Amino acid sequence: MERNRINRLVYSSREQGGFLIWGLCLLLLLLWRYYAPKPEVPELEINQPEVIAWLCVVEAREDSIRLSKSVIRAFNPNFINGSKANKLGLSPSEFERLEQYRSRGQWVNSTEDFQRVTGVSASWMGQYAQLFKFPDFILAKNNITRSSARTPKKTDLNKANLAALQNIQGIGPVLSQRILSWRDKYGAFRRWEELGLVYGINDALVTKLQAQFDLDTTLALKRQNINGLAVSDIAALPLISFDLARTIWEFVRLRQGIDTLEELNKIDKITPQVFGAIQLYLFAMKTTP
């Protein structure tokens, strides 16, 4: 048994030759790797155009990656989470106020709401408020609200007092009092043209009054047939004195009535302004006997 163990430890001459050859090959391989001439690698000059172009491409790509990570897209501020709040630079207290507001079932519907709820600075709003994105129905509601706020309801001209009239540029206390006196004498204004009958009120001032006051022009403007009026009826009209009323009455009576109001322009005392008043309140139509 001991002899068999010794025989297994002894290699034959053929096996010994094989180990020798294998060892020589390994030694030659190591010597070749150590002493073999290394290929010359040309030095890369940084100022070469190709190198500069390649470096520019790499740098631009890295910048693009950095920007894509930092770009913040439009968002609904009601759904800001902790990560988003940190990215936006919200302080913990500002984010907490927003969360508490939303936890009560309330919604931020405008940039003003967001600043009021969170208490962020004006500079923060200037940087990020433009990215807020609200639903279309909220935007429509906000537009209606802002439009209503920008255009307050006008006061009825027939209810305007002296102070309100004097606020109009160009209408001082004298003209304001004339408007009120006219209204007291002839009743409520029913047409804007009637303002032009007030002495001193021109078309430019009428335009300014229209911009500040409202007028119910649906009120009926009573017009009378001039062929059936007495002198006192004609004299009750604006701008027509009693003497002029008598002249008009006699003119109509001598002709047994007139067919059109334009016939009254034959009277020397009728100015364009007076004729405008006649057209507002009178009409001409002969009645058959």
Secondary structure, DSSP 8 states (H G I E B T S, - for coil): -HHHHHHHHS--HHHHHHHHHHHHHHHHHHHHHHHS---------TTSHHHHHHHHHHHHHHHHHHHHHH----B-GGG--HHHHHHHT--HHHHHHHHHHHHTT----SHHHHHHHH---HHHHHHHGGGB---HHHHHHHHHHHHHHHS---EEGGG--HHHHHTSTT--HHHHHHHHHHHHHH-S--SGGGGGGSTT--HHHHHHHHHHEE--TTS----EEGGG--HHHHHTSTT--HHHHHHHHHHHHHTTS-S-GGGGGGSTT--HHHHHHHHHHEE------
